[in-house]
Amino acid sequence: MKLRPLGDTGVRLSTLGLGALPFGTDLDEDGAAAMLDRCLDAGINHVDCADIYSGGRAETVLGQLLQNPGRRDRLVVSSKVSFPTGRGPNDGGSSRLHLTRAVDASLRRLQTDRIDVLYLHRFDARAALDDQLRALDDLVRAGKIVYPAASNFAAWQVAKALGRCELRGWARFAAIQPMYNLIKRQAEVELLPMAQSERLGVICYGPLAGGVLSGKYVGAEASGRFVEDPMYLARYRDLDAHAVAAGLVELARQSGHHPATLAVGWAAAQPGVTSMLIGGRSLEQLAPSLAAGEADLDDDLIRAIGALTPQPPPANDRNEERR
């Protein structure tokens, strides 16, 4: 599997990473171990988690797996904080109070001395940005995190944070983690160009759009999280996702690849993308996404996949100036 630079950190990541969202719910420790082993065998060298996944259980399961001799140093381990982890008024957000508590709790669950990449899971407008960034810098200086990062931020929010860190001499974001797939292409407008300009790593999630781009719903009654989970319903309900999936299935038939392989491979091939997070509830679900790490998708096929959905307008909305 190919490796790409994580911005200008000097760290290199595999073009695919393992998302640990199912750990502790759909996957027990044995299932998670089998999935991690399969990814390591394929050349994946980073795994992504969050303190809210499975109510903290995902980090606990991952932490157990990291105790395998030599495994911790083979992996770049990331996690995320900010969403509420309890019912208390200060059990969420990106205040200094919550960040320091949350990182210590994640370190205990992960059974490690540091988190390699720590994402603010979302932008917190309630806490002073300088206080958030200074707290992250303090965590870096304490050795508890190696690189700060941002997930689900708008480009202007990232740019503002980078400017404040440059002014104050604080550790700057090393990476961003946006949602990105063939249906959700908003990242192309400002996030990906900004990341290239500012030399940020881009670790994307959601390449299969809640599973619809795996093709499993084409010609069959839809089920699963794409139609049952309120979050995914809200995320995709206004988009003609099934028509896109049908087109992807046809391209898969013509090219001899699985639709999921095409979806992941297309997203991973886009300018500015460092790595795509993949996962699944079983090794069977994982396999076609994992195959994208070795699939040879030529330029014509990449263009054909991209043509299934409209390219979003440029940031200034002047389509006539698009190059």
Summary of the structure (lengths in Angstrom):
residues: 323
radius of gyration: 19.2
end to end distance: 31.2
largest distance: 56.6
contacts: 1102
relative contact order: 0.12
helix: 46%
strand: 15%
